[in-house]
Amino acid sequence: MENKAMALAAAGFCMGVGALGPGIGIGYLVGKSVEGIARQPEASGDIRTTMFIGVGVTEAVALYALVVSILLIFVAK
C-alpha cells in the first residue's frame, strides 16, 4: 500500500479505537452517577460536579485521538 493510504487507514483505526474507550467510560460514569444520586439525593450537587470533571477527563482521550487522526490525514505524504 501507498504511504497516504496507510496513513488514512491508521487515522480511521485511531479514531475508532480512540472513541471506543471514552464511550464506554462515559456511559459507565454517568450510569454510576445516576445510581449514586438515586441513593443519596442530598449529595446530588457533589456527585454531579465530580461526574462532569470525570466526563471532561475521559473525553480528553477522544480529543487526543482526533488530533492524532487529523495529523495522520494531513501530514502524511
N, C-alpha and C positions, 0 to 999 in steps of 0.2 A: 504494500500500500504506500501511497504517497504521504509525505510528512503532513500536509494540510489535512488529509482525510483522517490520519491517525489522531491529529490534534482535535478535530471535530468529534471523533468517536470518544476520545478521552474527556472532552468537555461535557458531552452528554452523560457519560458514566459518572463523572464527578458530581454533576448536578443531581442525578438520580439518587446516588448513594448519599450525597450531602443533604438531601431533603428528607430522606427516609428516617434517619435518626432523630432530627428535630421534630418531625411529625409525630413519631411515637412518643417522644419525650414530652411534648406539649400536651398531647392527649392524656397521658398518664398524670401529668402535673395538674391539669385542670380538673380531671376526674377526682383526684385525691383532695383537691382544694374544696370542691363542691361537697364531697363527703365530710370534710372537716367542718365546713360551715353548717351542714345539716346537723352535725353532732353538737356543735357549740356555736349557736347563732350570735352570742355576745362577743365572740372573738372574730367576727367576720371581717372587720377592718384590718386587723393584723394579718389574717390569712390571705386576704385579697392583695394587700401590699406585697407580701412575700411571694405570692403567686405571680404578680406582674414582674417582679425582679427576676424570678426564675424563668419566665417566658422570654424576657429580654435576653438573658444569658444564653438560653437554649436557641433562640432564633439567630443569635450571632453566628452559630456554626453554619447555618444555611446561607447566611450572607457571605461568609468566608468562601464557601463552595461556589457561590455565584461569582465572586471576584476571580477566583481561580479559573472558572469556566470562561469568563469574559477574556481573561488574559490568554487562555489557550486558543480561543477563537480568533482574536485579533492580532496576536503577536506571532503566531506560528507562520512559518513561510513555506 
